[in-house]
Amino acid sequence: MPVVCTGPFCYIGLPQLQRDIDNLKLTLATTAYQGAFLPSVGADPGIVGSNKFYRSEEEHLSTVADALHVDYHTIIDADFSVQIDDPFLTDLFADYPTG
């Protein structure tokens, strides 16, 4: 079933994210480590969905970006790296190899 945006898009996962951050910090408190990350979702079209609510696609994507901003910055503010889990992100670079 396709994902369709039919109402306001907002971030609702802060309590769950904070729980994950707290659990990771608790686990890492007893171990030596050089860095840690938390995964987060990318702006994949399958997650973003088609727009049936906002006046423009730009407004729709801007609202999605605002929601992702909350997630990403909460992780960064907790002193963790963000790992964006988006299997299609690599497709953007497949035609442009480096080196």
PLY file of the C-alpha trace (Angstrom):
ply
format ascii 1.0
element vertex 99
property float x
property float y
property float z
element edge 98
property int vertex1
property int vertex2
end_header
0.00 0.00 0.00
1.51 3.36 -0.99
2.28 5.95 1.68
0.28 9.16 1.26
0.55 12.34 3.34
-3.04 13.46 4.05
-2.43 15.65 7.11
0.25 17.59 8.96
3.63 15.83 9.11
5.43 16.11 12.44
7.99 14.29 14.57
6.41 12.10 17.25
9.22 9.77 18.32
11.11 11.86 20.86
10.25 9.77 23.97
11.30 6.56 22.20
14.49 8.14 20.87
15.38 9.49 24.31
14.82 6.01 25.78
17.22 4.56 23.17
19.79 7.26 23.91
19.53 6.65 27.66
19.88 2.88 27.19
22.93 3.28 24.95
24.58 5.71 27.38
23.92 3.31 30.26
25.48 0.43 28.33
28.48 2.48 27.23
29.12 3.82 30.74
30.77 0.53 31.69
32.90 0.12 28.60
35.76 1.87 26.84
34.77 3.09 23.39
35.91 5.64 20.84
32.58 6.50 19.32
29.04 5.26 18.98
26.15 5.83 16.64
22.40 5.57 16.55
20.60 4.75 13.32
17.92 6.98 11.91
15.70 6.83 8.88
16.52 8.70 5.68
14.06 10.69 3.59
13.27 7.68 1.40
10.25 8.22 -0.91
8.64 5.08 0.55
8.64 6.75 3.95
7.94 10.32 2.87
5.05 9.30 0.61
3.17 11.31 -1.93
1.71 14.68 -1.00
-2.06 15.12 -0.79
-2.04 17.74 1.97
0.53 20.50 1.51
0.18 23.25 -1.10
3.41 22.26 -2.82
5.94 19.45 -2.91
8.51 21.93 -1.57
6.37 22.62 1.51
5.83 18.88 1.99
9.53 18.03 1.80
10.45 21.00 4.00
8.14 19.67 6.71
9.71 16.21 6.40
13.16 17.81 6.70
12.07 19.66 9.84
10.98 16.36 11.41
14.23 14.62 10.47
16.13 17.60 11.88
14.66 16.89 15.33
15.73 13.24 15.16
19.23 13.88 13.82
20.02 16.75 16.20
18.73 14.91 19.25
21.19 12.12 18.47
24.04 14.57 17.80
23.27 16.56 20.96
23.63 13.30 22.91
27.21 13.05 21.54
26.50 10.18 19.17
26.94 9.95 15.42
23.91 9.57 13.18
23.81 6.58 10.86
21.24 7.21 8.15
19.64 3.90 7.21
18.53 4.36 3.62
19.40 1.52 1.23
18.59 3.71 -1.76
20.99 6.48 -0.77
23.89 4.61 -2.36
22.07 4.67 -5.70
22.64 8.43 -5.82
26.39 7.82 -6.00
26.49 4.61 -8.05
27.08 6.47 -11.31
29.77 8.72 -9.80
32.54 6.49 -8.40
35.35 8.24 -6.57
39.07 7.58 -6.78
0 1
1 2
2 3
3 4
4 5
5 6
6 7
7 8
8 9
9 10
10 11
11 12
12 13
13 14
14 15
15 16
16 17
17 18
18 19
19 20
20 21
21 22
22 23
23 24
24 25
25 26
26 27
27 28
28 29
29 30
30 31
31 32
32 33
33 34
34 35
35 36
36 37
37 38
38 39
39 40
40 41
41 42
42 43
43 44
44 45
45 46
46 47
47 48
48 49
49 50
50 51
51 52
52 53
53 54
54 55
55 56
56 57
57 58
58 59
59 60
60 61
61 62
62 63
63 64
64 65
65 66
66 67
67 68
68 69
69 70
70 71
71 72
72 73
73 74
74 75
75 76
76 77
77 78
78 79
79 80
80 81
81 82
82 83
83 84
84 85
85 86
86 87
87 88
88 89
89 90
90 91
91 92
92 93
93 94
94 95
95 96
96 97
97 98
